[in-house]
Amino acid sequence: MNYRKLFLLEVVMLLPLLSVVAQEDKMQLDTIPEKSGYTSDLQKGINSITTFFMLEDDKEKNTLLRLPLIDSLSQPYYDWKRQLNERTGFIYSLTYSSTNMWGRSSPEKVWDYSGSGFLKFYSRWTLVNRNKLNTGVLAVGVDHRHSYSPFPPGSLGFELGYNGIPALLFTDAKWMLIDLNWQQKFNNGRTGVIIGRYDPNDYFDVLGYVNPFTTFQNLAILLNPSIAFPDLSTGIGASHWITDQVLISATVNDANGLGTEVKFFNDFDELYKSVELSWSPSRDMRFFKNFHVTYWHADARDRAELEESQGIAIGGNWTFHETLMPFFKAGWSQGSAPIYSQSYTGGFILKPNLNKDLFGLGVNWGQTQSDIWQFSSELFYRFQFSQNFAITPSVQYFKNPALDPNLNSAFVVGLRGRLAL
């Protein structure tokens, strides 16, 4: 299979859609009603993809099944969340996601089943300068990840001979402290600093489709496998809007950070560093329309037996008429830390009905450290059944699974459910 031709074919298939939706490109973020009054914070130019999707969850949705009784029962809860925010500056989200996957690497083998659940709590408490520009925010996030099967969906790829993760974040790690950090803004909100425990994946090389709970699940499509991102770790980061269109960001993190270990700046000697320059039409378009270039460097990690690594990554996406978002990512690296030494990703997400269902197609091909070119693809359709509940069937196809040279391909069929409160 010629992967580059496949990518070009996908771009050609997008052209008729682009011609339809590009006629009206202006987005109207403030026209969609809110449940708890969180969405207005999007205008402040936030940089965290986790916060972005919390605000997206707060938007009212058109649904397949309109259930007035259930909506009316939940309204007092959202009114309480709104009042809590107005009184104290405390906002939060509580979600539960479940994924079930069946994988097969050859016709003569039985389907391997794997399933897990993911309980997520994320909060932001504005303790300094509430309702002003130079805010100080305490961010706290906690997850509980549990498996329904002998191995979780995050490990299903390895069972199939695929060098990758078909269900990013869906592990059996149990309780995890994801965020415990302070975020301070300066210079009338144009400059921001973060210090504490956080995931650099939430801030660097991110585009507006990157959510393993509501869009794609495959790591190679969501993230850039040519970057040696550390796991959850202690770090210090900063960003500054040079103009209302240009943002520069940098971070220094513990390269050995693990989600299952909580450490604060102890053994802070083997580091991951990254700097990124990005452009968007305006600050509130940060995740809808963006182009960026990222340089990263990871020190040699003696304990993990990984050599010094570095690389460059680029990425971009553009949302047309709030309906279609094509995206691309690419990266090149040196050293043994990343999964891929080269990675190329492209695809799109499409809303057939505005703020209702969601359809997505993504492809990736990358060169592993063993010089095997591995192809990954994912197709999903998210059904928004009610305001707070969605179901997402998906299918993934892999060519040249890099962990087993005897295999030609592998398949994964998935079914997700998500409740957001």
N, C-alpha and C positions, 0 to 999 in steps of 0.2 A: 504493500500500500504506500502511495506517495502522500505523506502527511501534508506537505506544503500545498499540493494540489487540492487536498481535502479542505484545508483552511481557506484557500482562495475560493473554492466552490461555496463555502459557507458565506463568505463576504458577498459573492454574487447573489446568493439567495436573499441577502438582506436588502439589496438595492431597491426592489419594489416597495418594501416596507418603508425604507427611508424616504422615498419620494412622496409617500402619502403623509407621513407624520411630520416631515421637516417643514411643511408649509407654515405651521404655527409652533414656534419653538419657545415661547415665553411660558415659564412655569409660574403658577399662582399658589404658593405654599400656604398662604393665609386664608384660602377659600374653603378648605376642608375642615369641618367641625372637629372639635377636640373632645375627648372624654373627661380628662382631668386637668386640662389647661397647661400641659407640658410643652406642646408643640411650639409655642412662641419662643422658647429658648433656642430653637434652631437658628433663629436670626442672629444669634450672638457669635456664630462662627465656630462652633465646637469642633474639636479635632478627633475625638474618640468615636470609633465605629460602634462601640457598645452603647454609648449615650445616644448616638444617632438612631439606632434601631429601637431604643427605649422610647424615644420621641415619636418614631414612626408607629409604634404599637399604640400610641395614645390617639392617633387619628381614627375617627369613625370610618367604618368600611361598609361598602355595599356588599351584600352577602347573597349566597345562593338560596339559603333558607332564612327568611325574615321571621324571627320569633319575637313578637312584641312583648309577650309575657316575660321571657327571659331577659330581654333588654330592659324592661321596666324594673325587674327585680335587681339588676346590677347597677342601675342608675344611682341609687343612694350611696353605693360603695364608691363610685367615681366622684360623686359630689363631695364625699368625705375626703378623698385624696386631694381634690382641688382645694378644699378648705385647709387641709394640713399644710399644703404648699404655701398658701397665702399667709398662714399664721407663723410658720416656722422656717420656711425655705427648704423643707425636706421632701424630696421626690423619690419614688422607687418603682420597681417593676418586679413582679413575681410570675414566673413562667414554668410550665412543665412540658417537656418534649419527650416523645417516645419514638424510637426508630426500630424497625424490624427489617432484616435483610436476608436474602437467600442468594448464595453465590455458587457458581459452578465453573470449573476450568476446562472441562471436556464433556462431550455428550454421554460418555459411558459412566460418568461419575454422578452420584446423587447430589442433590442440592444441599449445601451447608447452610444451616440457619444460625443467625446471630441477632440478638435483640438487647436493647438497653434503654434506660430512662435517664432523664437529666432535669433535675430541679435547680432552678437558678433564681437567686435574689440579687438585685443590684440597686444601689441607692446613691444619691448625691445630696449632701446636706450643705447648703450655703450658710456658712457661719460668719463670714466677713463681707461687709458691704453688700448685703442683700438688696436687690433691685437697683444696683449700680453697676458700673462697668468693671471696676477692679475687684472682682469677687474672689473670695477664698472658699474653696469647696473641699469637704472631706468625702472621698469616694470609698465605699465599702461594697464588696461583692463576694458572695459565697455560693458555691455549687455543691450538689450531691449527685455523683455519677454512679450508676449501678447497672449491673448486667442482668438480663433475664436468662442468659444461656451460659454454657461453660466458658466461652470467650466472647468479648464484646464486639460490636460492629467495627470499632476502630482497628481491631486486629484481623478482621476478615480477609483483608488483602493478602496478608502474609500466609494465611491458610491456603490461598488460591495461587500462590507463587507470584503475586503482584507486589512490586516494591513501592508501596504507597499506602495511603489511608483512605478507604472509601467512605468513612463516616467520621469526619474530623470532630474531636472532643468527646465522642461517645465511647467512654472507657468504663472501667469498674473501679475508679480511683477513690470512691466514697467521698467524704467531706473534703473540700478544698477551699482555701482562702485565695480568692482570685485577685481582689483589689483591696488594698489598704494604703491609700496615698492621699497626699495633700496637693491640690491644684490651685495655684495662685495666679491671678492675672494682674498685669501692670499696664502702664502707658495707655490708659483709656480702653483697656481690653484688647489691645493689639499684640501684647506680649504675654506669654503664659509659661509657667514652670510647673513641673510635676516631680514629686519626690516620694519615694516609698516603694510599695510592691505593686506592680502592674505588668500587663502583657504588652510588649512593644508591637506585637501584631495588631493591636487595636489602634495604633497611631501612625504606622509607617507602611508604605506600599499597600494602602487600602483604597478600595473603590466602593461605590454605593451598593454593589450587589453581594458583598462578602458577608454572608450570614448563614452558618451551617444549620440553623434551625428553620429558616424560611425560604432559602434558595437552594444552592448546590450543597453537596456534602463532601465531595472529593477534595482532599487537600491540594492536589495539583491544580485544580481550577480555582479554588478559593484563594490560596496563597501562592507564593512564588517559591517552588522547591529549590531554586538555585541560591536562595538566601539562607544562611545558617542562623535563623532566628533562635534566640534562647527561649526556653519555656518561661512560665511565670517567674519573675525575678525582681530583685531589688534594683532600683536604678534612679537616675536623675535625667530628666528630659526638659527641653525648652523649645518653644516655637515663637515666631514673630512674623506678623503680616507686614512685609516690606511696603506693599501697596494693598489696596482692597482686592487685588487679584493674585498677588504673589506671596506665597508662604514658604518660609524656610524653617526646618525643624531638625533637631539633633537629639540623640539619646546615648547614654552610657549605662549598660546593664551588666549584671553578673552573668557571664556566659554559661555558668554551670547551674543556673537556676532551674528548679524543678517545681511543678505544680504540687507535688506530694510532700515537699519540704518547705517550711517557712523559716527563712533566714533574712535578717535585716543587716546588710552591709558587713557581715562577717565572712571571711575568706573572699574578700572583694578584690582579687588580684588577677584573675583571668577574665577579661572583659570582652563584651560585645559593644561595638560603637557603630553608629549610623547617622548619616546626614542626608536630608532630602529637600529638594526644591520642587515646589508644585505650583501650578497655575489653575485658577478657576475664574469664571466670569465675575463672580462676586463671592463674598465670604459665606453667604448662606447657601451657595451652590456647591460647597466643598465636596460633597459626596455624590451629587447628581451629575456634575460636569467637571472633569479634572484631568490634568495631564501632569505627570511627575517623573523625576529621575532620582534614584536613590543610590548612594554609595555606602557600603558597609564593610566592616573589618572585624574579625573575631581572632582573639589571641589564641596561641597554641594552648590546648587544654590537656595538661598532663594526666589528670585523673581520668578523663574520658578517652585518652590516647588519640586525640585529634590534632592534626597539624594546624598551623596558622592558615586562615582562609580570608578571602576578600572577594568582592565582586560589585557589579553594577546591575541595577534593575531599572526598567522603565514600565510605565503603565498608564492607561487612560480609559476613560469612559465618557459618554455623552448621552444625556437623556433628552429625547425628542418628544415634545408635547406631553410630558408626564406619562408616556405610554411605552416607548421603546428605549432600551439602554444597551447599545453595543459596547463591548469592552475588549481590551487586549492587555497582555502582560508579557514581558520577556526579561530574561536575565542570563548573565554570564558570570562564572565564578572560577576561582582558583583555590585549591586546597580540598581536603577530604571531609570537611564539616557538613556541607550541604548535601541533600539527596541527589540533586542534579548539578552537573557542571554547565549545562545549557538547558534553558526551559523556554517554551513558547506556548502561550495560551490565548485563545480567542473565543468569543461567543456573544450571547445577548440574552437579556430577559425582556419579556413582553407582557404587558397587561392587556388581555383581550377586552376587558371592560375596566374603565378607569377605577382604580382603588378597590378592585375586586379580586378576581383570580390572577394567578401569575404563572407564566410559562417560561422555561429557560432551557438553553442548549449551550454547552461549553465543551471545548476540546483542548487537550494539552499534549504536546510531545516533548520529551526531554531525554537528555543523555545522562545516564546514570554514571556513578563513579567507576563502574565496570565497563564503561563504553558501550552499553546497550541502549539503543533508542527505544523507549517505551511510550506507547500511545495510550491516552486515557480520554474517555468521553463520558458525558452525563447529560441526561434529558429528564426534566421533571415538569409536573403540572400541579400547582397548589390550588386546592379548592377551598375558598373561604366560606365555610358553611354557616358560621355565625360571627357576631362581632368579636368573640374571644377564642374561637376554635377553628383550626384549619387542618386539612388532611392533604398530604403530598405524596402521591406515588412517583416513583422514579426508576430509571434503568441506567446502568453503567456498563460500558464495554471497554475492555482493555486488550491491546494488541502487543505481542512480544513481552509477556510478563517476565520481568528481569530476574526474578529469583529462581526460575525454573526454565532452563534452556530447552527442555523437551515440550514445553507448552507453546501453542500458537496464539491462544486468546483466552479470555475469561469474561464472565458476565456476572453482574450483581443486580438483582431486582429489590427495590426497597419500598417501604410504606412508613411514612411519618405521620404523627399526630402532634399538635401543639395547642396548649391552652395558655393564654396570656391574660393576666389580671393586673 
